[in-house]
Amino acid sequence: MVYLRPSPVSPQKNSALSVIYPGRAAEEAGHDVDYWDARLDSEKKLWFLTEWADVVAISSLSGFQLGESIRFARRVRELYPNKPLVWGGVHPTFQPVQSLREPFVDFCVIGEGEKRFPRLLEVIEGGRGFRCIDGLGYKRTSIGYEPSPEEEEVFTDPEAHPGGLVLRPIPGREGMDRIELHDAMGVFGDIAVNPRGPLLDFATEYVSAVSERTLRLFRAAAKRNEVIFQASRGCNWTPTSCEFCSVGGQYTEQVPDPRTGEVKTRSRYRFIPFELWSKDLGEIYDAEPFDFVELEDENSSHFVRDWRYAEFLRERGVKYHLHLRSDQLQDEEVVSKLAATGCIRIHIGAESGNEETLRTMRKNESVADHYKAARVLAEYGIEGVYTWIIGNPGEKPPEIMDTLRVSDEVRALHPLGKSRATIYVLMPLPGTIAFNRAEKEGWPLPTTMEGWTDMSAAYNPTLPKWMNNIYFIAGFHHNRHHKTPQNFPGWWRLLILPFEVVMEWRWRQGIRTANIAYFSWFDLEYWCIAKLLSWRSQRSVGQTSQGRSQVPKLLERLMPGLAGH
């Protein structure tokens, strides 16, 4: 199970859940599975495991990680032409046909992999049964595919459905419609894509994330105080919101209606039962105590309904970080209870500071919700982590300036150092309304797998350069009390300080004058900052613990600041 670097500069080395869960399912099915994480393991180990393995599986996001994954897969194909290459994760889920056109992609596991991946391994071993695996993409030339008459039958049916997004009006709710993502399925030349079936039922089908082999990955994260874990998957709002969100597409299922028998496409929010969740997290804690965890849910709705999860963490002295919406943080009683049980940080996808843009995004929130949520969090000492998105199709500079201004005002409602923000650019992923809008507006969207490596939430080549520059400039402005000191602790801060000063000037002048010129002509600064971040990210050893200190290296003891954080 291979997890390549997700970012060229991020120092985080949290647990790679996207390979851990399907890998654990394969372990439970009796396969010998090992894991390689580019942020933790050596290149030498990667190629040792690649030679050892019968099957190589890669999980990848669109963007930078996809580029890393492509380079690795090409090399594997050159060195080991008879090893099947299985791809999973967000990118192959949304682009299975485009991905399978590449010679280094044999199979695409679409959506959740806990059931599909072990079944695929079993079928590769036997050479038959590919057509019976739901949510699987493959081709006649796939390594491991046996062209028996039984298997070839699927290719005699020329019917193919390209898939796409469908909006269905909701009866009784005027102006509101439900999002349905229909997968590409059928036969596309030599490529076959099977439709997805039901999602996992966590009550009966949850696969424990912890084993002897995965515990190594969790312990590495715990030592850095960077454990991430899931309590749920999906989002309560997915069927009706938001236009840029890909979560619904990740967790799509096709199930027959019990009344009519008609196959329906839908996305569901599900939570991991407390008994199973607490057992897994307890085993990680017992193996390597930690005092901070990020609940990497798309939305932590169930967490604030069932307080056993929070009490479990409080009893162990573990502080936690949740993902919620502004309109879920209007009730002081809820926020007070979060603070009392150890919630120290909440990620809020605020997205825009302009009311019209929020309506276009289908956020079903207002700017006033953002302000109120910030005030309530500040009152109870909870740090707010806000994300914003600019560059939506049709969005004009004055609307973007509203978002920049509101991002400042929301952050200022918190005490100094108790809030942070990131301003992303729109990445119109397939399976989202934003993708459809971008297509209609003539954006030159990628037509190959390689094309998606240049696009991410930090950089979109379709957008003007000044918008892309805002990601970096705003990052330093909003996070100078958080990420910058983590990446450049002690005396290292002097290396980045000149760029901080210039970017702070750019930000303030740009906001004051509403002039986009202050976010332009950034090439030299960008190059220098990227080099410094890339260099420092290799030397970071994690976040500061809440209640305990890490043992510093000898050099750090003698000359504070010179050995990293």
C-alpha positions as CSV (number, residue, x, y, z in Angstrom):
1,M,0.0,0.0,0.0
2,V,1.8,3.2,-1.2
3,Y,1.1,6.7,-0.1
4,L,3.2,9.3,-1.9
5,R,3.8,12.9,-0.6
6,P,0.5,14.8,-0.6
7,S,2.3,18.2,-0.6
8,P,5.7,19.5,-1.6
9,V,6.0,21.6,1.6
10,S,3.7,20.5,4.4
11,P,5.6,19.2,7.4
12,Q,2.7,17.1,8.7
13,K,3.2,13.3,8.9
14,N,-0.3,12.2,10.1
15,S,-1.7,8.7,9.5
16,A,-2.5,7.8,5.8
17,L,-6.0,6.6,6.4
18,S,-6.7,6.2,2.7
19,V,-4.3,3.2,2.4
20,I,-4.7,2.0,6.0
21,Y,-8.4,1.1,5.8
22,P,-8.3,-0.9,2.5
23,G,-5.0,-2.4,3.5
24,R,-6.5,-3.6,6.8
25,A,-9.4,-5.1,5.0
26,A,-6.9,-7.0,2.8
27,E,-5.1,-8.2,5.9
28,E,-8.4,-9.4,7.4
29,A,-9.0,-11.3,4.1
30,G,-5.7,-13.2,4.7
31,H,-3.3,-11.3,2.4
32,D,0.2,-10.3,3.5
33,V,0.1,-6.5,3.4
34,D,2.8,-3.9,4.0
35,Y,2.6,-0.1,4.0
36,W,4.9,2.6,2.7
37,D,4.4,6.3,3.5
38,A,6.7,8.8,1.7
39,R,6.6,11.1,4.7
40,L,8.0,8.4,7.1
41,D,9.8,5.7,5.0
42,S,13.0,5.6,2.9
43,E,13.2,5.2,-0.8
44,K,15.2,2.1,-0.2
45,K,12.4,0.5,1.7
46,L,9.9,1.5,-1.1
47,W,11.8,-0.5,-3.7
48,F,12.4,-3.4,-1.4
49,L,8.7,-3.7,-0.8
50,T,7.8,-3.2,-4.5
51,E,10.1,-6.1,-5.4
52,W,8.5,-8.2,-2.6
53,A,4.9,-7.5,-3.4
54,D,2.7,-9.3,-6.0
55,V,0.4,-6.3,-6.2
56,V,1.2,-2.6,-5.8
57,A,-1.7,-0.4,-4.6
58,I,-1.6,3.5,-4.8
59,S,-3.9,6.0,-3.2
60,S,-3.9,9.5,-4.7
61,L,-5.5,12.9,-4.5
62,S,-5.7,15.1,-7.6
63,G,-2.8,17.6,-7.7
64,F,0.7,17.3,-6.4
65,Q,0.3,13.8,-4.9
66,L,-1.1,12.6,-8.3
67,G,2.1,13.7,-10.0
68,E,4.2,11.9,-7.4
69,S,2.1,8.7,-7.9
70,I,2.3,8.8,-11.7
71,R,6.1,9.0,-11.5
72,F,6.3,6.1,-9.1
73,A,3.8,4.0,-11.2
74,R,5.7,4.6,-14.4
75,R,8.9,3.4,-12.8
76,V,7.2,0.3,-11.4
77,R,5.8,-0.6,-14.8
78,E,9.3,-0.3,-16.3
79,L,11.0,-2.4,-13.6
80,Y,8.2,-4.9,-13.0
81,P,5.9,-5.1,-16.0
82,N,4.0,-8.1,-14.7
83,K,2.9,-6.6,-11.4
84,P,-0.7,-5.3,-11.3
85,L,-1.0,-1.6,-10.3
86,V,-4.2,-0.8,-8.4
87,W,-5.2,2.8,-8.0
88,G,-7.7,4.2,-5.4
89,G,-8.5,7.4,-3.7
90,V,-10.2,10.6,-4.7
91,H,-8.7,11.0,-8.2
92,P,-9.4,7.5,-9.7
93,T,-12.9,7.7,-8.1
94,F,-13.8,10.7,-10.1
95,Q,-11.8,9.9,-13.2
96,P,-11.7,6.1,-13.7
97,V,-12.0,6.1,-17.5
98,Q,-9.4,8.8,-18.0
99,S,-7.1,7.1,-15.5
100,L,-7.4,3.6,-17.1
101,R,-6.3,5.0,-20.4
102,E,-2.8,5.2,-18.9
103,P,-0.5,2.2,-19.3
104,F,0.5,2.3,-15.7
105,V,-3.1,2.0,-14.4
106,D,-4.5,-1.6,-14.3
107,F,-7.4,-1.2,-11.9
108,C,-9.3,1.6,-10.3
109,V,-11.1,1.0,-7.0
110,I,-13.9,3.6,-6.9
111,G,-15.1,5.0,-3.6
112,E,-14.7,3.1,-0.4
113,G,-12.2,0.2,-0.8
114,E,-12.7,-1.9,2.3
115,K,-14.9,-4.4,0.4
116,R,-13.8,-3.9,-3.2
117,F,-10.1,-4.1,-2.7
118,P,-9.9,-7.5,-1.0
119,R,-12.3,-8.9,-3.6
120,L,-10.1,-7.5,-6.4
121,L,-7.0,-9.2,-4.9
122,E,-8.9,-12.5,-4.7
123,V,-10.0,-12.2,-8.4
124,I,-6.5,-11.2,-9.6
125,E,-5.3,-14.3,-7.9
126,G,-7.9,-16.5,-9.6
127,G,-8.0,-14.6,-12.9
128,R,-11.9,-14.4,-13.1
129,G,-14.7,-12.5,-11.5
130,F,-13.8,-8.9,-12.4
131,R,-17.3,-8.1,-13.8
132,C,-18.9,-9.0,-10.5
133,I,-17.0,-6.5,-8.3
134,D,-19.0,-3.3,-7.9
135,G,-17.1,0.0,-8.2
136,L,-14.2,-1.5,-10.2
137,G,-12.7,-0.1,-13.3
138,Y,-10.4,-2.3,-15.4
139,K,-9.4,-3.0,-19.0
140,R,-8.5,-5.9,-21.4
141,T,-4.8,-5.0,-21.1
142,S,-4.8,-4.9,-17.3
143,I,-2.0,-7.0,-15.7
144,G,-3.9,-9.7,-13.8
145,Y,-6.9,-9.7,-16.1
146,E,-7.5,-13.1,-17.7
147,P,-9.4,-12.8,-21.1
148,S,-11.6,-15.9,-20.6
149,P,-14.8,-16.1,-22.5
150,E,-16.7,-15.5,-19.3
151,E,-14.8,-12.2,-18.6
152,E,-14.8,-11.1,-22.2
153,E,-18.6,-11.2,-22.3
154,V,-18.7,-7.7,-20.7
155,F,-16.9,-6.2,-23.6
156,T,-19.5,-7.4,-26.1
157,D,-21.9,-4.9,-24.7
158,P,-21.0,-1.5,-26.3
159,E,-23.3,0.5,-24.0
160,A,-21.5,3.1,-21.9
161,H,-22.9,5.8,-19.7
162,P,-20.4,8.8,-19.3
163,G,-21.9,9.7,-16.0
164,G,-22.1,13.2,-14.5
165,L,-24.1,15.3,-12.1
166,V,-27.9,15.4,-11.9
167,L,-29.9,17.9,-9.9
168,R,-33.3,16.7,-8.9
169,P,-35.9,19.1,-7.4
170,I,-37.0,18.2,-3.9
171,P,-40.8,18.0,-3.6
172,G,-42.1,20.7,-1.2
173,R,-38.9,22.6,-1.0
174,E,-39.0,25.4,-3.6
175,G,-35.7,26.2,-5.2
176,M,-33.9,23.3,-3.5
177,D,-32.6,20.3,-5.4
178,R,-30.7,17.2,-4.5
179,I,-27.3,16.3,-6.0
180,E,-26.8,12.9,-7.5
181,L,-23.5,11.9,-8.9
182,H,-23.8,9.2,-11.6
183,D,-20.6,7.3,-12.1
184,A,-19.2,6.7,-15.6
185,M,-20.1,3.0,-16.2
186,G,-20.2,0.5,-18.9
187,V,-17.7,-0.3,-21.7
188,F,-15.5,2.4,-23.2
189,G,-13.5,0.6,-25.8
190,D,-11.2,-1.7,-24.0
191,I,-12.1,-0.2,-20.6
192,A,-15.0,-1.5,-18.4
193,V,-16.3,0.3,-15.3
194,N,-18.7,-1.4,-13.0
195,P,-21.3,0.7,-11.1
196,R,-20.9,1.2,-7.4
197,G,-23.1,-0.8,-5.0
198,P,-24.1,0.0,-1.3
199,L,-21.8,1.9,1.0
200,L,-20.4,0.2,4.1
201,D,-22.7,-0.5,7.0
202,F,-20.3,0.5,9.8
203,A,-22.4,-1.4,12.4
204,T,-21.6,-4.7,10.7
205,E,-18.8,-4.0,8.2
206,Y,-16.4,-1.6,9.9
207,V,-12.8,-2.7,9.5
208,S,-10.5,-1.9,12.4
209,A,-7.8,0.5,11.4
210,V,-5.3,-1.0,13.8
211,S,-3.0,-4.0,13.3
212,E,0.6,-4.9,14.0
213,R,1.7,-3.3,10.7
214,T,-0.6,-0.2,10.8
215,L,0.3,0.5,14.4
216,R,3.7,1.6,13.2
217,L,2.1,4.4,11.2
218,F,-0.1,5.5,14.0
219,R,2.7,5.5,16.5
220,A,4.8,7.7,14.2
221,A,1.9,10.2,14.1
222,A,1.4,10.0,17.9
223,K,5.0,10.8,18.6
224,R,4.6,14.0,16.6
225,N,1.2,14.6,18.2
226,E,-0.4,14.5,14.8
227,V,-2.9,11.7,15.1
228,I,-5.9,11.9,12.8
229,F,-8.8,9.6,12.9
230,Q,-12.4,9.4,11.6
231,A,-15.6,9.2,13.6
232,S,-17.8,9.5,10.5
233,R,-17.8,9.7,6.7
234,G,-19.7,12.0,4.5
235,C,-21.7,15.1,5.4
236,N,-25.3,15.7,6.5
237,W,-25.6,18.5,3.9
238,T,-24.1,16.5,0.9
239,P,-27.3,15.8,-1.0
240,T,-28.2,19.5,-1.2
241,S,-24.9,21.4,-0.8
242,C,-22.2,22.6,-1.7
243,E,-21.4,23.3,-5.3
244,F,-17.6,22.8,-5.0
245,C,-17.7,19.8,-2.6
246,S,-16.6,16.4,-3.8
247,V,-17.7,14.5,-0.6
248,G,-20.9,13.3,-2.1
249,G,-19.1,11.8,-5.0
250,Q,-16.6,10.0,-2.8
251,Y,-19.5,8.3,-0.9
252,T,-22.0,7.5,-3.6
253,E,-24.0,4.3,-3.6
254,Q,-26.5,2.7,-6.0
255,V,-29.3,0.8,-4.2
256,P,-32.7,-0.5,-5.2
257,D,-35.7,1.3,-3.8
258,P,-37.5,-1.3,-1.5
259,R,-40.9,-0.1,-2.8
260,T,-40.4,0.2,-6.5
261,G,-37.2,-1.8,-7.2
262,E,-35.8,1.2,-9.1
263,V,-32.0,1.7,-8.6
264,K,-31.4,5.0,-6.9
265,T,-28.1,6.9,-6.6
266,R,-27.5,8.7,-3.3
267,S,-24.9,9.8,-0.8
268,R,-25.2,9.1,2.9
269,Y,-23.7,10.4,6.1
270,R,-22.6,7.6,8.4
271,F,-20.8,7.4,11.8
272,I,-18.6,4.7,13.2
273,P,-20.3,3.2,16.3
274,F,-18.7,4.4,19.5
275,E,-17.7,1.0,20.7
276,L,-15.6,0.3,17.5
277,W,-14.2,3.8,17.3
278,S,-13.1,3.9,21.0
279,K,-11.5,0.5,20.7
280,D,-9.3,1.5,17.8
281,L,-8.4,4.9,19.2
282,G,-7.7,3.3,22.6
283,E,-5.3,0.8,21.1
284,I,-3.4,3.6,19.4
285,Y,-3.3,5.6,22.7
286,D,-2.1,2.6,24.7
287,A,0.7,1.9,22.2
288,E,1.9,5.5,22.1
289,P,0.2,8.1,24.3
290,F,-0.7,11.4,22.7
291,D,-2.7,14.4,23.9
292,F,-4.1,15.8,20.6
293,V,-6.2,14.3,17.8
294,E,-7.9,15.7,14.8
295,L,-11.2,14.1,13.9
296,E,-10.7,14.0,10.1
297,D,-14.4,13.9,9.4
298,E,-16.0,15.9,6.5
299,N,-18.5,17.1,9.1
300,S,-18.6,16.1,12.8
301,S,-22.4,16.2,13.1
302,H,-22.7,12.9,15.0
303,F,-19.9,13.8,17.4
304,V,-21.9,16.7,18.8
305,R,-25.0,14.5,19.2
306,D,-23.3,11.6,21.0
307,W,-21.1,13.0,23.7
308,R,-19.5,9.7,24.5
309,Y,-16.9,10.3,21.9
310,A,-15.9,13.6,23.6
311,E,-16.0,12.1,27.1
312,F,-13.7,9.3,26.0
313,L,-11.1,11.8,24.9
314,R,-11.6,14.0,28.0
315,E,-11.0,11.0,30.3
316,R,-7.6,10.5,28.6
317,G,-6.6,14.1,28.6
318,V,-6.7,14.2,24.8
319,K,-7.5,17.6,23.3
320,Y,-9.3,17.5,20.0
321,H,-10.0,19.2,16.7
322,L,-13.4,19.0,14.9
323,H,-14.8,19.9,11.5
324,L,-18.1,21.8,11.6
325,R,-20.1,24.5,9.8
326,S,-20.7,28.1,11.1
327,D,-24.5,27.4,11.5
328,Q,-23.7,24.4,13.8
329,L,-21.9,26.8,16.1
330,Q,-24.7,29.2,17.0
331,D,-25.7,27.4,20.2
332,E,-23.6,28.5,23.2
333,E,-24.6,25.3,25.1
334,V,-23.0,23.1,22.4
335,V,-19.9,25.2,22.2
336,S,-19.6,25.3,26.0
337,K,-19.8,21.5,26.2
338,L,-17.2,21.2,23.4
339,A,-14.8,23.4,25.4
340,A,-15.4,21.6,28.6
341,T,-14.6,18.2,27.1
342,G,-11.3,19.4,25.5
343,C,-12.1,20.8,22.1
344,I,-9.4,23.3,21.4
345,R,-9.8,23.8,17.6
346,I,-12.7,23.7,15.1
347,H,-12.2,23.8,11.3
348,I,-15.0,25.8,9.6
349,G,-15.5,25.8,5.9
350,A,-16.6,29.4,5.7
351,E,-15.8,29.6,2.0
352,S,-16.9,33.2,1.2
353,G,-17.4,36.7,2.8
354,N,-19.8,37.7,0.0
355,E,-23.5,36.9,0.4
356,E,-24.1,36.4,-3.3
357,T,-21.2,34.1,-3.7
358,L,-22.4,32.0,-0.7
359,R,-25.8,31.7,-2.4
360,T,-24.1,30.6,-5.6
361,M,-22.0,28.1,-3.7
362,R,-25.3,26.6,-2.2
363,K,-23.7,27.0,1.3
364,N,-27.1,27.8,2.9
365,E,-25.2,30.0,5.4
366,S,-24.7,33.7,5.7
367,V,-21.8,35.9,6.5
368,A,-23.5,36.7,9.8
369,D,-23.3,33.0,10.7
370,H,-19.5,33.2,10.3
371,Y,-19.2,36.3,12.6
372,K,-21.5,34.8,15.3
373,A,-19.6,31.4,15.2
374,A,-16.3,33.3,15.7
375,R,-17.6,35.3,18.6
376,V,-19.0,32.1,20.4
377,L,-15.7,30.2,19.8
378,A,-13.7,33.1,21.1
379,E,-15.8,33.4,24.2
380,Y,-15.1,29.8,25.1
381,G,-11.4,29.8,24.1
382,I,-11.7,27.5,21.1
383,E,-9.4,28.3,18.2
384,G,-11.2,28.8,14.8
385,V,-9.6,27.4,11.7
386,Y,-11.3,29.0,8.7
387,T,-11.1,28.0,5.1
388,W,-12.2,30.3,2.2
389,I,-12.4,29.7,-1.6
390,I,-11.9,32.3,-4.3
391,G,-11.9,32.0,-8.1
392,N,-15.4,30.5,-8.5
393,P,-16.8,30.7,-12.1
394,G,-18.1,34.2,-12.6
395,E,-16.7,35.6,-9.3
396,K,-15.5,39.2,-9.7
397,P,-12.6,40.9,-7.9
398,P,-14.8,43.0,-5.6
399,E,-16.5,39.8,-4.3
400,I,-13.1,38.3,-3.7
401,M,-12.0,41.4,-1.8
402,D,-15.1,40.9,0.4
403,T,-13.8,37.4,1.3
404,L,-10.3,38.7,2.1
405,R,-11.7,41.5,4.3
406,V,-14.2,39.2,6.1
407,S,-11.4,36.6,6.7
408,D,-9.5,39.4,8.5
409,E,-12.5,40.5,10.5
410,V,-13.5,37.0,11.5
411,R,-10.0,36.2,12.6
412,A,-9.8,39.4,14.6
413,L,-12.8,38.4,16.7
414,H,-10.5,35.8,18.3
415,P,-7.7,36.6,20.7
416,L,-4.2,36.9,19.2
417,G,-3.0,33.5,18.1
418,K,-6.3,31.8,18.6
419,S,-7.5,31.6,15.0
420,R,-6.0,30.9,11.6
421,A,-7.2,30.9,8.0
422,T,-6.4,29.5,4.6
423,I,-7.7,31.0,1.3
424,Y,-7.8,28.4,-1.4
425,V,-8.5,28.7,-5.1
426,L,-11.3,26.7,-6.6
427,M,-10.4,23.2,-7.8
428,P,-13.4,22.1,-9.9
429,L,-13.3,18.4,-9.3
430,P,-15.4,16.1,-11.6
431,G,-18.6,15.2,-9.8
432,T,-19.2,18.7,-8.5
433,I,-21.5,21.5,-9.6
434,A,-18.4,23.7,-9.9
435,F,-17.0,21.3,-12.5
436,N,-20.1,21.6,-14.6
437,R,-20.1,25.4,-14.3
438,A,-16.5,25.6,-15.2
439,E,-17.1,23.4,-18.3
440,K,-20.0,25.7,-19.4
441,E,-17.8,28.8,-18.9
442,G,-15.1,27.3,-21.2
443,W,-12.4,26.6,-18.6
444,P,-9.7,24.4,-20.2
445,L,-10.1,21.5,-17.8
446,P,-7.6,18.6,-17.9
447,T,-8.3,15.8,-20.4
448,T,-5.5,13.5,-19.2
449,M,-4.4,12.1,-15.8
450,E,-1.2,14.2,-16.1
451,G,-3.2,17.3,-16.6
452,W,-4.7,17.1,-13.1
453,T,-1.2,17.2,-11.5
454,D,-1.0,20.9,-12.1
455,M,-4.3,21.7,-10.4
456,S,-4.9,21.8,-6.7
457,A,-6.7,23.9,-4.0
458,A,-3.4,25.9,-3.7
459,Y,-2.9,26.5,-7.5
460,N,-5.3,26.5,-10.4
461,P,-3.6,27.3,-13.8
462,T,-6.9,28.4,-15.2
463,L,-7.2,31.3,-12.8
464,P,-5.3,34.6,-13.0
465,K,-1.9,34.5,-11.3
466,W,-2.9,37.1,-8.7
467,M,-5.6,34.8,-7.4
468,N,-3.1,31.9,-7.0
469,N,-0.7,34.2,-5.2
470,I,-3.3,35.0,-2.6
471,Y,-3.0,31.4,-1.3
472,F,0.6,32.0,-0.2
473,I,0.3,35.6,0.8
474,A,-2.8,35.0,2.9
475,G,-1.2,31.9,4.4
476,F,1.7,33.9,5.9
477,H,-0.6,36.7,7.0
478,H,-3.2,34.5,8.7
479,N,-0.9,31.8,10.1
480,R,2.1,33.7,11.3
481,H,1.4,32.7,14.9
482,H,0.9,29.0,14.0
483,K,2.4,27.3,10.9
484,T,5.2,29.7,10.4
485,P,6.7,29.3,13.8
486,Q,6.2,25.5,13.5
487,N,8.0,25.4,10.2
488,F,10.7,28.0,11.3
489,P,11.1,27.7,15.0
490,G,13.6,29.7,17.0
491,W,16.4,31.4,15.0
492,W,15.2,29.7,11.8
493,R,12.5,32.4,11.8
494,L,15.1,35.0,10.6
495,L,15.3,33.1,7.2
496,I,11.7,33.7,6.4
497,L,11.2,37.0,8.2
498,P,12.0,39.3,5.2
499,F,9.4,37.6,3.1
500,E,6.8,37.8,5.9
501,V,7.3,41.5,6.1
502,V,6.8,42.0,2.4
503,M,3.8,39.7,2.2
504,E,2.2,41.5,5.2
505,W,2.6,44.8,3.4
506,R,1.1,43.3,0.2
507,W,-1.9,42.0,2.1
508,R,-2.7,45.2,4.1
509,Q,-2.3,47.4,1.0
510,G,-4.4,45.1,-1.1
511,I,-7.2,45.0,1.4
512,R,-7.0,48.8,2.1
513,T,-7.1,49.8,-1.6
514,A,-9.0,46.8,-3.1
515,N,-6.3,46.8,-5.8
516,I,-5.3,43.4,-7.1
517,A,-1.9,44.8,-8.2
518,Y,-0.6,44.1,-4.7
519,F,-1.1,40.4,-5.2
520,S,0.7,40.3,-8.5
521,W,4.5,40.1,-9.5
522,F,5.2,37.5,-7.0
523,D,7.4,35.0,-8.9
524,L,10.8,35.7,-7.1
525,E,9.2,35.7,-3.6
526,Y,7.3,32.5,-4.4
527,W,10.4,30.7,-5.6
528,C,12.4,31.6,-2.5
529,I,9.6,30.7,-0.1
530,A,8.8,27.4,-1.8
531,K,12.5,26.4,-1.6
532,L,12.7,27.4,2.1
533,L,9.5,25.5,3.0
534,S,10.5,22.4,1.1
535,W,13.9,22.4,2.9
536,R,12.3,22.9,6.4
537,S,9.5,20.4,5.9
538,Q,12.1,17.6,5.9
539,R,13.4,18.7,9.3
540,S,10.1,19.3,11.2
541,V,9.4,16.7,13.9
542,G,5.8,17.6,14.7
543,Q,3.5,19.8,16.7
544,T,4.3,21.0,20.2
545,S,2.5,18.7,22.7
546,Q,-0.2,20.1,24.9
547,G,1.0,18.7,28.1
548,R,4.5,17.3,27.6
549,S,7.6,18.4,25.8
550,Q,9.6,16.4,23.3
551,V,13.2,15.5,24.0
552,P,15.3,18.0,22.0
553,K,18.3,17.0,20.0
554,L,21.7,17.7,21.4
555,L,22.2,20.6,19.0
556,E,18.9,22.1,20.0
557,R,20.0,22.0,23.7
558,L,23.2,23.8,23.0
559,M,21.9,26.3,20.4
560,P,18.1,26.7,20.7
561,G,16.5,27.1,17.3
562,L,19.1,25.4,15.2
563,A,17.8,21.8,15.2
564,G,14.2,22.3,14.4
565,H,11.0,22.1,16.4
